Amino acid sequence: MSPPSRVVLDTNVLRAALWSSSGASFRLLRALPHPGVVPLLSLPLYLEYQSVLTRAEQLPPGVDAARMTGFVRHFASLAECLDIYFLWRPFLPDPDDDMILELAVTGRATHIVTFNLGHFASVERAFAIQVVTPARFLACLKQSS
């Protein structure tokens, strides 16, 4: 059996999972906790999740900010929370993505799961971290089990 995949989930993956129960993002979150997956989280990424996902325009129908905050807290309870002591900024074209890279490097991530593959184009070569969509990550997970 392979060691668990250590993954950083971009905010857009959580948002997609909350808005559609038919996609790979939802299936990925629904599978947690999973023995083959260790989600990684840092305080800056937690705060981004909370800030973005509780905005009125980001809330799915029928969900208020308090309930969304509960979801973010629940996700945090499933993750390995890490402190970041070394910054790689600026490394990526979008400065908001640097905190994801920093967490991935600190946490020895095997994967960054995102819909913005182009934002992380140089990561795989420089850090040997696979950058994949949720659907691709689920396929990798299935292959390793």
C-alpha positions in Angstrom: 0.0 0.0 0.0 1.3 3.5 -0.9 1.9 6.2 1.7 -1.0 8.7 1.9 -1.0 11.6 -0.6 -0.3 14.9 1.2 -2.5 17.5 -0.6 -3.2 21.2 -0.6 -6.6 22.1 -1.9 -6.9 25.5 -3.6 -9.9 27.6 -2.5 -11.5 27.1 -5.9 -11.8 23.4 -5.3 -13.7 23.9 -2.0 -16.0 26.5 -3.7 -16.8 24.1 -6.6 -17.6 21.3 -4.1 -20.0 23.5 -2.3 -21.8 24.7 -5.4 -22.2 21.3 -7.2 -22.7 17.9 -5.8 -22.1 16.2 -9.2 -18.4 17.1 -9.7 -15.0 15.7 -8.7 -14.5 18.5 -6.1 -17.6 17.3 -4.2 -16.6 13.7 -4.4 -13.1 14.5 -3.1 -14.4 16.4 -0.1 -17.1 13.8 0.5 -14.4 11.1 0.7 -12.6 12.9 3.6 -11.4 11.6 6.0 -9.7 9.0 3.8 -6.7 6.9 4.8 -5.0 7.7 1.5 -5.2 11.5 1.8 -3.7 13.9 4.3 -5.1 17.4 3.6 -2.7 20.2 4.6 -3.7 23.5 6.0 -2.0 26.7 7.3 -3.4 29.6 9.1 -3.2 31.9 6.0 -5.0 29.3 3.8 -7.6 28.8 6.5 -8.2 32.5 6.7 -8.5 32.7 2.9 -11.0 29.8 2.9 -13.1 31.6 5.5 -12.8 35.0 3.8 -13.7 33.8 0.3 -16.3 31.2 1.1 -18.3 33.3 3.5 -18.7 36.2 1.0 -22.4 36.7 0.2 -21.8 36.1 -3.5 -19.9 32.9 -2.8 -22.5 31.3 -0.6 -24.5 28.5 -2.1 -28.3 29.0 -2.0 -29.7 28.4 1.5 -26.3 28.6 3.2 -25.5 31.5 5.5 -22.0 32.7 6.6 -22.3 31.0 10.0 -23.0 27.6 8.4 -20.1 28.1 6.0 -17.8 29.0 8.8 -18.8 25.7 10.4 -17.9 23.9 7.2 -14.5 25.6 7.1 -13.9 24.6 10.8 -14.9 21.0 10.1 -12.5 20.9 7.1 -9.7 22.2 9.4 -10.4 19.4 11.8 -9.6 16.9 9.1 -6.4 18.6 8.0 -2.8 18.5 9.3 -2.3 22.1 10.3 1.2 23.5 9.7 3.1 26.7 10.6 5.0 28.3 7.7 8.5 29.5 8.6 10.0 30.0 5.1 8.4 32.1 2.4 9.0 31.5 -1.3 7.5 34.8 -2.4 7.4 35.9 -5.1 7.5 32.6 -7.1 4.2 32.3 -8.8 2.5 34.7 -11.3 -0.5 35.2 -8.9 0.8 36.3 -5.5 -2.3 34.9 -3.9 -1.1 31.4 -4.9 2.3 31.7 -3.2 0.8 30.7 0.2 -0.5 27.5 -1.4 3.0 26.8 -2.6 4.6 27.6 0.7 2.2 25.2 2.5 2.9 22.5 -0.1 6.6 22.8 0.3 6.5 23.0 4.1 4.1 20.0 4.3 6.0 17.9 1.8 2.9 17.8 -0.3 2.6 15.2 -3.1 -0.2 17.2 -4.8 -1.7 20.7 -5.2 -5.3 20.3 -6.3 -6.6 23.2 -8.2 -8.5 24.3 -11.3 -5.8 26.9 -12.0 -3.2 24.6 -13.4 -1.5 27.4 -15.3 -0.9 29.4 -12.2 1.3 26.5 -10.9 3.0 25.5 -14.1 6.6 25.8 -12.7 5.9 24.0 -9.4 6.1 20.4 -10.7 9.5 20.9 -12.2 11.0 23.0 -9.4 9.5 21.2 -6.4 8.4 17.7 -7.6 4.8 18.4 -6.5 2.1 17.3 -8.9 -0.4 20.0 -9.8 -3.7 18.4 -10.7 -7.4 19.0 -11.1 -9.8 17.3 -8.6 -10.8 14.7 -11.2 -7.1 13.8 -11.9 -6.4 13.6 -8.2 -9.3 11.2 -7.7 -7.9 9.1 -10.5 -4.5 9.0 -8.9 -6.0 8.1 -5.6 -7.9 5.2 -7.2 -4.7 3.9 -8.9 -2.7 4.0 -5.7 -5.3 2.0 -3.7 
